[in-house]
């Protein structure tokens, strides 16, 4: 019987700068009596990776520029926060009341450059994305493999909205050792029709499935294992999931 399992990694402590995330995950699994297997995919919430890398900022330490002050009036956000968003962005895409959409330095088009207040300790403290989520995923994967001797994949996930759809889902913003796509182009369906455009972003599907256990509030489950898939592959960076601007249909 075909089966995919999502296994919560529980008992993970509050992550601090310079913590060894991979080692913490493995110790938590050992306490649960769970052994890592070949082809396991670790999906890890961006927040704990960012915390381990010290990507934590107190807005009181930010001095807003004149540009940030002007934009803050248009989007109704604090100028210190806007300044930080600008520093973490390549370009501003859209400014509207309550909204500041940018293309961030990781190449992701999103609100507020992915900077978030949730699960940050301190009233004025925010958490930034990892500088290079793909490099972070690779580092964690290699460390897990050295600790366990198992061939695994790692996805770093974060939550975003989607054009013309309500609600948010988890995306893969960093990946290592996981095949990002399931490409059906050139294959036949059950009636012999040759598929031309079906190229499934399975890394995003895996990240979204993981969110069912990771959650967004006080679940305290910042990482899971996806077991039962056979998608461990060569290193494909998640940045390949970012669509080039010349292909954008909605602007």
Backbone as numpy.savetxt, mean C-alpha at the origin, in Angstrom:
# Nx Ny Nz CAx CAy CAz Cx Cy Cz
-9.80 -29.51 -4.04 -10.64 -28.33 -4.04 -9.76 -27.09 -4.04
-10.07 -26.13 -4.92 -9.33 -24.89 -4.94 -9.74 -24.05 -3.74
-8.73 -23.47 -3.08 -9.01 -22.71 -1.86 -7.94 -21.65 -1.67
-8.37 -20.47 -1.26 -7.46 -19.39 -0.87 -7.77 -19.02 0.57
-6.75 -18.94 1.39 -6.93 -18.60 2.80 -6.32 -17.23 3.10
-6.97 -16.49 3.99 -6.42 -15.23 4.51 -6.21 -15.44 6.00
-4.97 -15.34 6.43 -4.60 -15.64 7.82 -4.13 -14.35 8.50
-4.84 -13.93 9.53 -4.45 -12.72 10.26 -3.19 -12.98 11.08
-2.28 -12.02 11.06 -1.10 -12.07 11.93 -1.41 -11.19 13.13
-1.72 -11.83 14.24 -2.18 -11.11 15.43 -1.05 -10.91 16.43
-1.29 -10.03 17.38 -0.32 -9.80 18.45 0.87 -8.95 18.04
0.76 -8.21 16.93 1.86 -7.35 16.50 1.88 -6.10 17.39
3.01 -5.79 18.02 3.06 -4.62 18.91 3.09 -3.32 18.12
2.98 -2.21 18.82 3.11 -0.90 18.18 4.50 -0.79 17.55
4.53 -0.46 16.27 5.79 -0.39 15.56 6.45 0.97 15.78
7.77 0.94 16.00 8.54 2.16 16.24 9.63 2.29 15.17
10.19 3.49 15.01 11.28 3.65 14.04 12.41 2.67 14.28
12.92 2.11 13.17 14.04 1.15 13.15 13.65 -0.25 13.61
12.35 -0.50 13.85 11.92 -1.86 14.17 12.12 -2.77 12.96
12.43 -4.03 13.23 12.58 -5.05 12.19 11.20 -5.66 11.93
10.48 -5.14 10.96 9.11 -5.56 10.70 9.04 -7.05 10.39
9.95 -7.54 9.55 9.92 -8.96 9.17 10.08 -9.85 10.39
11.02 -9.53 11.25 11.25 -10.33 12.44 10.04 -10.30 13.38
9.43 -9.15 13.51 8.24 -9.02 14.35 7.10 -9.88 13.81
6.91 -9.88 12.49 5.86 -10.70 11.88 6.10 -12.17 12.13
7.32 -12.62 11.96 7.63 -14.04 12.14 7.45 -14.44 13.60
7.86 -13.60 14.53 7.68 -13.91 15.96 6.19 -13.98 16.30
5.40 -13.08 15.74 3.96 -13.11 16.01 3.33 -14.39 15.46
3.77 -14.82 14.28 3.26 -16.07 13.71 3.65 -17.27 14.58
4.88 -17.26 15.09 5.32 -18.36 15.96 4.47 -18.42 17.21
4.12 -17.28 17.76 3.27 -17.26 18.95 1.87 -17.78 18.65
1.44 -17.64 17.39 0.14 -18.18 16.97 0.22 -19.65 16.58
1.44 -20.18 16.52 1.61 -21.57 16.10 1.45 -21.76 14.60
1.74 -20.71 13.83 1.62 -20.77 12.37 3.01 -20.76 11.75
3.24 -21.72 10.86 4.52 -21.80 10.16 4.37 -21.21 8.76
5.39 -20.48 8.35 5.40 -19.90 7.00 5.63 -21.02 5.99
4.91 -20.96 4.88 5.04 -21.97 3.82 5.51 -21.30 2.53
6.11 -22.11 1.65 6.45 -21.61 0.33 5.19 -21.07 -0.35
5.34 -19.99 -1.09 4.26 -19.34 -1.84 3.33 -18.49 -0.99
3.59 -18.39 0.33 2.81 -17.46 1.14 3.06 -16.03 0.66
2.00 -15.23 0.68 2.13 -13.82 0.34 1.80 -13.00 1.58
2.76 -12.22 2.04 2.54 -11.33 3.17 2.01 -10.00 2.64
0.83 -9.62 3.11 0.28 -8.30 2.78 0.38 -7.46 4.05
1.10 -6.36 3.94 1.45 -5.56 5.10 0.91 -4.14 4.92
0.18 -3.65 5.92 -0.35 -2.30 5.85 0.78 -1.29 5.82
0.63 -0.31 4.96 1.66 0.71 4.78 2.07 1.38 6.09
1.11 1.54 7.00 1.37 2.31 8.22 2.54 1.74 9.02
2.59 0.41 9.19 3.66 -0.12 10.04 5.01 -0.07 9.33
5.00 -0.14 8.00 6.25 0.01 7.26 6.75 1.44 7.39
5.84 2.40 7.21 6.22 3.81 7.35 6.73 4.12 8.75
6.06 3.59 9.76 6.51 3.83 11.13 7.91 3.27 11.36
8.16 2.08 10.85 9.48 1.46 11.04 10.57 2.26 10.34
10.20 2.97 9.27 11.16 3.77 8.51 11.22 5.22 8.98
10.51 5.52 10.06 10.56 6.86 10.63 9.85 7.92 9.80
8.87 7.50 9.01 8.14 8.46 8.14 6.99 9.08 8.92
7.34 9.70 10.02 6.38 10.30 10.94 6.72 11.77 11.10
5.71 12.64 10.96 5.96 14.09 10.99 4.96 14.76 11.93
5.47 15.68 12.72 4.61 16.55 13.53 4.36 17.82 12.74
3.10 18.12 12.48 2.75 19.29 11.67 3.20 20.60 12.30
3.42 20.60 13.61 3.90 21.81 14.28 5.31 22.19 13.81
6.02 21.20 13.23 7.39 21.46 12.75 7.43 21.95 11.31
6.26 22.07 10.68 6.18 22.46 9.28 5.87 23.95 9.15
6.66 24.66 8.34 6.41 26.07 8.05 5.81 26.17 6.65
4.56 26.59 6.53 3.92 26.63 5.21 4.46 27.75 4.33
4.57 27.45 3.04 4.97 28.44 2.05 3.75 29.27 1.64
4.00 30.33 0.90 2.89 31.16 0.41 1.97 30.34 -0.49
2.57 29.46 -1.32 1.78 28.61 -2.20 0.87 27.69 -1.38
1.41 27.11 -0.31 0.62 26.23 0.53 -0.52 26.99 1.21
-0.25 28.21 1.61 -1.28 29.02 2.26 -2.41 29.32 1.28
-2.07 29.65 0.03 -3.10 29.93 -0.97 -3.92 28.69 -1.29
-3.25 27.56 -1.44 -3.97 26.31 -1.73 -4.86 25.91 -0.56
-4.38 26.15 0.66 -5.14 25.77 1.85 -6.49 26.50 1.90
-6.51 27.73 1.37 -7.77 28.49 1.34 -8.76 27.89 0.36
-8.26 27.27 -0.70 -9.11 26.68 -1.72 -9.64 25.31 -1.33
-8.84 24.56 -0.58 -9.25 23.19 -0.23 -9.69 23.05 1.23
-9.62 24.14 1.99 -10.06 24.13 3.39 -9.28 23.12 4.24
-7.98 23.09 4.02 -7.11 22.24 4.83 -6.05 23.12 5.49
-5.49 22.63 6.59 -4.47 23.40 7.30 -3.27 23.65 6.39
-2.73 24.88 6.38 -1.59 25.19 5.50 -0.36 24.33 5.78
-0.16 23.95 7.05 0.99 23.09 7.37 0.83 21.73 6.70
-0.39 21.20 6.72 -0.67 19.92 6.07 -0.49 20.04 4.56
-0.98 21.13 3.98 -0.85 21.34 2.53 0.62 21.43 2.15
1.41 22.12 2.94 2.84 22.23 2.66 3.50 20.85 2.62
3.14 19.99 3.55 3.70 18.65 3.58 3.26 17.85 2.36
1.99 18.01 1.97 1.50 17.33 0.76 2.30 17.78 -0.46
2.54 19.06 -0.58 3.30 19.58 -1.72 4.72 19.03 -1.74
5.34 18.92 -0.58 6.69 18.38 -0.50 6.75 16.92 -0.90
5.63 16.20 -0.72 5.59 14.77 -1.04 5.01 14.51 -2.42
4.84 15.56 -3.23 4.15 15.41 -4.52 5.01 15.85 -5.69
4.72 15.24 -6.85 5.31 15.67 -8.11 4.50 16.79 -8.76
3.18 16.69 -8.66 2.32 17.70 -9.28 0.94 17.67 -8.64
0.29 18.81 -8.67 -1.09 18.92 -8.17 -2.03 18.64 -9.33
-3.00 17.76 -9.10 -3.96 17.38 -10.14 -5.27 18.15 -10.01
-5.78 18.26 -8.77 -7.09 18.89 -8.57 -7.17 19.50 -7.17
-7.68 20.73 -7.13 -7.94 21.40 -5.86 -9.42 21.75 -5.82
-10.09 21.36 -4.73 -11.50 21.68 -4.54 -11.77 21.71 -3.05
-12.86 22.34 -2.61 -13.17 22.36 -1.18 -13.16 20.95 -0.57
-12.29 20.73 0.38 -12.19 19.43 1.04 -11.33 18.42 0.31
-10.76 18.81 -0.85 -10.01 17.84 -1.66 -8.71 18.45 -2.19
-7.65 17.65 -2.11 -6.37 18.01 -2.71 -5.80 16.74 -3.34
-5.99 16.61 -4.66 -5.57 15.42 -5.38 -4.24 15.71 -6.06
-3.27 14.82 -5.86 -1.93 15.03 -6.41 -1.39 13.73 -7.00
-0.34 13.87 -7.77 0.50 12.73 -8.13 1.70 12.79 -7.20
1.82 11.81 -6.32 2.88 11.89 -5.32 4.21 11.39 -5.87
5.24 11.47 -5.07 6.58 11.10 -5.52 6.74 9.61 -5.76
5.79 8.82 -5.27 5.77 7.39 -5.55 5.05 7.08 -6.86
4.52 8.13 -7.52 3.84 7.95 -8.79 2.37 7.61 -8.69
1.80 7.71 -7.49 0.40 7.36 -7.27 -0.45 8.63 -7.28
-1.53 8.61 -8.03 -2.49 9.72 -8.01 -3.48 9.46 -6.88
-3.52 10.36 -5.92 -4.33 10.11 -4.73 -4.57 11.41 -3.99
-5.40 11.33 -2.97 -5.66 12.48 -2.12 -4.51 12.67 -1.13
-4.08 13.90 -0.98 -3.15 14.29 0.10 -1.81 13.57 0.05
-1.40 13.10 -1.13 -0.12 12.40 -1.32 -0.02 11.14 -0.47
-1.17 10.62 -0.02 -1.16 9.42 0.81 -0.84 9.69 2.27
-0.71 10.95 2.63 -0.43 11.32 4.03 -1.69 11.12 4.86
-1.55 10.52 6.04 -2.74 10.13 6.78 -2.55 10.40 8.27
-3.66 10.72 8.93 -3.66 10.95 10.38 -4.05 9.71 11.16
-4.81 8.79 10.54 -5.31 7.63 11.27 -4.16 6.74 11.74
-4.35 6.16 12.92 -3.37 5.26 13.54 -2.01 5.94 13.76
-2.05 7.26 13.96 -0.86 8.01 14.33 -1.07 8.56 15.73
-0.06 8.41 16.57 -0.18 8.83 17.97 0.21 10.30 18.10
-0.73 11.12 18.54 -0.46 12.54 18.70 -1.39 13.36 17.83
-1.92 14.43 18.40 -2.94 15.23 17.71 -2.44 15.82 16.41
-1.18 16.24 16.36 -0.63 16.90 15.17 0.30 16.00 14.37
0.28 14.72 14.65 1.20 13.78 14.00 0.53 13.12 12.80
1.26 13.05 11.69 0.77 12.36 10.49 1.84 11.37 10.03
1.42 10.44 9.19 2.32 9.41 8.69 2.39 9.51 7.17
3.61 9.54 6.65 3.85 9.60 5.22 4.01 8.20 4.65
3.89 8.08 3.34 4.17 6.81 2.69 5.67 6.50 2.76
6.05 5.23 2.66 7.48 4.92 2.52 8.07 5.66 1.32
9.33 6.04 1.42 9.97 6.73 0.30 9.94 5.89 -0.97
10.20 4.60 -0.83 10.20 3.67 -1.97 9.53 2.38 -1.52
8.20 2.27 -1.67 7.49 1.09 -1.18 7.98 -0.22 -1.78
8.43 -0.20 -3.04 8.94 -1.43 -3.66 10.23 -1.88 -2.99
11.11 -0.94 -2.71 12.36 -1.27 -2.01 12.06 -1.78 -0.60
11.06 -1.18 0.05 10.67 -1.65 1.39 10.15 -3.08 1.34
9.32 -3.37 0.32 8.77 -4.72 0.18 9.88 -5.73 -0.08
10.84 -5.36 -0.92 11.96 -6.26 -1.21 12.79 -6.55 0.04
13.06 -5.51 0.81 13.84 -5.68 2.04 13.14 -6.63 3.01
11.83 -6.43 3.18 11.08 -7.28 4.11 11.01 -8.71 3.59
10.79 -8.88 2.27 10.72 -10.24 1.71 12.03 -11.00 1.91
13.14 -10.35 1.61 14.43 -11.02 1.76 14.71 -11.37 3.21
14.28 -10.52 4.11 14.48 -10.79 5.53 13.62 -11.97 5.98
12.36 -12.00 5.53 11.49 -13.13 5.88 12.07 -14.43 5.34
12.55 -14.40 4.11 13.11 -15.61 3.51 14.36 -16.07 4.24
15.17 -15.13 4.73 16.37 -15.50 5.48 16.01 -16.09 6.84
14.89 -15.63 7.42 14.47 -16.13 8.73 13.77 -17.48 8.65
13.11 -17.74 7.52 12.27 -18.94 7.42 12.76 -19.98 6.41
13.56 -19.55 5.46 13.99 -20.46 4.40 12.90 -20.74 3.38
11.83 -19.97 3.43 10.70 -20.18 2.52 10.67 -19.08 1.45
10.18 -19.45 0.27 10.05 -18.51 -0.83 8.69 -17.83 -0.73
8.70 -16.54 -0.44 7.45 -15.81 -0.18 7.39 -14.57 -1.06
6.24 -13.95 -1.07 6.05 -12.65 -1.70 5.59 -11.65 -0.66
5.79 -10.38 -0.96 5.37 -9.31 -0.04 4.66 -8.22 -0.84
3.52 -7.79 -0.33 2.79 -6.65 -0.87 2.58 -5.64 0.26
2.91 -4.40 0.00 2.59 -3.32 0.93 1.33 -2.63 0.41
0.32 -2.52 1.26 -0.98 -2.03 0.80 -1.35 -0.71 1.46
-2.20 0.03 0.76 -2.75 1.26 1.31 -4.15 1.45 0.73
-4.91 2.34 1.34 -6.32 2.50 0.99 -6.55 3.76 0.17
-7.27 3.60 -0.94 -7.53 4.73 -1.83 -8.93 4.65 -2.41
-9.44 5.80 -2.81 -10.68 5.84 -3.58 -10.39 5.55 -5.05
-11.46 5.40 -5.84 -11.32 5.10 -7.27 -12.21 6.05 -8.05
-11.79 6.45 -9.25 -12.63 7.36 -10.04 -14.01 6.76 -10.30
-15.03 7.59 -10.05 -16.42 7.25 -10.37 -16.95 6.06 -9.58
-16.34 5.73 -8.45 -16.83 4.66 -7.58 -16.85 5.17 -6.14
-17.92 4.87 -5.41 -18.00 5.24 -4.00 -17.16 4.28 -3.16
-16.72 4.79 -2.02 -15.96 3.95 -1.10 -14.51 3.82 -1.51
-13.76 3.12 -0.69 -12.33 2.93 -0.93 -12.00 1.44 -0.88
-10.87 1.08 -1.48 -10.35 -0.28 -1.39 -8.85 -0.22 -1.17
-8.26 -1.33 -0.82 -6.82 -1.41 -0.66 -6.15 -1.69 -1.99
-5.08 -0.95 -2.25 -4.25 -1.14 -3.44 -2.87 -1.64 -3.00
-2.15 -2.23 -3.94 -0.74 -2.56 -3.73 0.10 -1.35 -4.10
0.81 -0.77 -3.15 1.70 0.35 -3.45 3.16 -0.08 -3.46
3.44 -1.26 -2.95 4.79 -1.83 -2.97 4.68 -3.33 -3.14
5.60 -3.93 -3.88 5.53 -5.37 -4.09 6.93 -5.93 -4.34
7.10 -7.17 -3.94 8.35 -7.88 -4.21 8.06 -9.37 -4.27
8.51 -10.00 -5.35 8.35 -11.44 -5.48 6.96 -11.90 -5.84
6.10 -10.99 -6.30 4.72 -11.33 -6.65 4.45 -10.89 -8.09
3.83 -11.76 -8.87 3.42 -11.39 -10.21 2.26 -10.41 -10.11
2.42 -9.22 -10.65 1.43 -8.16 -10.47 0.15 -8.40 -11.27
0.30 -8.98 -12.45 -0.82 -9.10 -13.38 -1.14 -10.56 -13.70
-2.39 -10.79 -14.06 -2.83 -12.07 -14.62 -3.36 -11.76 -16.01
-2.53 -12.00 -17.00 -2.77 -11.52 -18.35 -3.51 -12.57 -19.18
-4.71 -12.21 -19.62 -5.53 -13.11 -20.43 -5.49 -12.75 -21.92
-4.79 -11.69 -22.27 -4.80 -11.23 -23.65 -4.21 -12.30 -24.58
-4.94 -12.59 -25.65 -4.52 -13.61 -26.60 -5.05 -15.00 -26.27
-5.68 -15.15 -25.09 -6.26 -16.44 -24.72 -7.72 -16.51 -25.13
-8.23 -17.73 -25.24 -9.63 -17.93 -25.64 -10.52 -18.13 -24.41
-11.75 -17.60 -24.51 -12.72 -17.91 -23.47 -13.35 -19.27 -23.77
-14.34 -19.67 -22.98 -14.91 -21.02 -23.12 -15.65 -21.22 -24.44
-15.93 -20.12 -25.14 -16.62 -20.22 -26.43 -15.70 -19.95 -27.62
-14.39 -19.80 -27.31 -13.42 -19.63 -28.38 -13.11 -18.21 -28.74
-13.77 -17.24 -28.07 -13.48 -15.84 -28.35 -12.11 -15.47 -27.79
-11.29 -14.81 -28.60 -9.96 -14.41 -28.17 -10.04 -13.10 -27.39
-9.53 -13.12 -26.17 -9.58 -11.93 -25.31 -8.52 -10.93 -25.73
-8.88 -9.65 -25.70 -7.98 -8.60 -26.19 -7.51 -7.63 -25.12
-8.27 -7.41 -24.07 -7.91 -6.36 -23.10 -7.80 -6.86 -21.66
-8.22 -8.08 -21.38 -8.24 -8.57 -19.99 -6.82 -8.78 -19.46
-6.42 -7.88 -18.57 -5.13 -7.97 -17.90 -5.37 -7.62 -16.44
-5.65 -8.61 -15.62 -6.12 -8.40 -14.25 -4.98 -7.97 -13.33
-5.20 -6.89 -12.60 -4.21 -6.42 -11.63 -4.34 -7.23 -10.34
-3.79 -8.46 -10.37 -4.03 -9.37 -9.25 -3.34 -8.91 -7.96
-2.29 -8.11 -8.06 -1.67 -7.60 -6.83 -2.64 -6.70 -6.07
-3.42 -5.90 -6.81 -4.44 -5.07 -6.17 -5.56 -5.94 -5.61
-5.93 -7.00 -6.32 -6.96 -7.90 -5.81 -6.52 -8.56 -4.51
-5.25 -8.94 -4.44 -4.71 -9.56 -3.23 -4.73 -8.56 -2.08
-4.32 -7.32 -2.37 -4.33 -6.27 -1.33 -5.74 -6.01 -0.83
-6.71 -5.99 -1.75 -8.10 -5.76 -1.35 -8.65 -6.90 -0.51
-8.30 -8.12 -0.88 -8.75 -9.28 -0.09 -8.18 -9.21 1.32
-6.93 -8.79 1.44 -6.30 -8.72 2.76 -7.00 -7.73 3.67
-7.54 -6.64 3.08 -8.19 -5.61 3.89 -9.39 -6.15 4.65
-9.99 -7.24 4.18 -11.14 -7.82 4.87 -10.78 -8.20 6.30
-9.52 -8.51 6.56 -9.07 -8.81 7.92 -8.27 -7.66 8.53
-7.49 -6.97 7.70 -6.68 -5.87 8.24 -7.57 -4.77 8.80
-8.61 -4.39 8.05 -9.53 -3.36 8.53 -8.94 -1.98 8.49
-9.68 -1.02 9.05 -9.28 0.39 9.01 -9.32 1.07 10.39
-9.88 0.41 11.38 -10.10 1.08 12.67 -9.21 0.46 13.76
-9.83 -0.19 14.75 -9.06 -0.69 15.88 -8.86 -2.20 15.84
-8.85 -2.77 14.62 -8.69 -4.22 14.51 -7.33 -4.71 15.00
-6.31 -3.86 14.90 -4.94 -4.19 15.32 -4.40 -5.41 14.59
-4.72 -5.51 13.30 -4.18 -6.57 12.44 -3.56 -5.88 11.23
-2.30 -5.44 11.34 -1.69 -4.70 10.24 -1.04 -5.57 9.17
-1.18 -6.89 9.27 -0.58 -7.76 8.26 -1.31 -9.10 8.24
-1.37 -9.70 7.06 -1.96 -11.03 6.90 -1.10 -11.85 5.95
-1.37 -13.15 5.95 -0.81 -14.04 4.94 -1.92 -14.49 4.02
-1.68 -14.40 2.72 -2.57 -14.98 1.72 -1.96 -16.30 1.31
-2.71 -17.38 1.49 -2.18 -18.73 1.21 -3.09 -19.45 0.21
-2.48 -20.12 -0.74 -3.24 -20.91 -1.71 -3.11 -20.41 -3.13
-2.48 -19.22 -3.30 -2.22 -18.71 -4.63 -0.83 -19.16 -5.08
-0.65 -19.25 -6.38 0.65 -19.59 -6.93 1.08 -18.45 -7.84
1.42 -17.33 -7.22 1.77 -16.14 -7.99 3.13 -15.58 -7.60
3.92 -16.39 -6.89 5.28 -15.97 -6.58 6.08 -15.97 -7.87
6.72 -14.84 -8.16 7.33 -14.67 -9.47 8.56 -13.79 -9.34
9.12 -13.42 -10.49 10.24 -12.50 -10.51 9.83 -11.18 -9.88
10.82 -10.39 -9.53 10.52 -9.12 -8.87 9.88 -8.15 -9.83
8.62 -7.84 -9.60 7.92 -6.84 -10.39 7.52 -5.71 -9.45
8.06 -4.52 -9.61 7.72 -3.41 -8.71 6.29 -2.96 -8.89
5.62 -2.61 -7.80 4.23 -2.17 -7.86 4.08 -0.87 -8.62
5.16 -0.14 -8.82 5.07 1.10 -9.59 4.58 0.83 -11.02
4.70 -0.42 -11.50 4.19 -0.77 -12.82 2.66 -0.69 -12.88
2.01 -0.67 -11.72 0.56 -0.54 -11.68 0.09 0.90 -11.89
1.01 1.85 -11.79 0.65 3.25 -11.98 0.54 3.55 -13.48
-0.63 3.95 -13.92 -0.87 4.20 -15.34 -0.15 5.47 -15.79
0.49 5.40 -16.96 1.14 6.57 -17.53 0.09 7.61 -17.92
0.44 8.86 -17.78 -0.53 9.95 -17.98 -1.13 9.97 -19.38
-0.38 9.55 -20.39 -0.91 9.59 -21.75 -2.08 8.62 -21.94
-2.26 7.71 -20.98 -3.37 6.76 -21.07 -4.57 7.17 -20.23
-4.46 8.30 -19.52 -5.58 8.73 -18.66 -6.76 9.15 -19.53
-7.93 8.59 -19.25 -9.15 8.98 -19.93 -9.94 10.00 -19.10
-9.73 9.98 -17.77 -10.46 10.89 -16.89 -9.47 11.87 -16.28
-9.73 13.16 -16.47 -8.86 14.19 -15.88 -9.74 15.28 -15.28
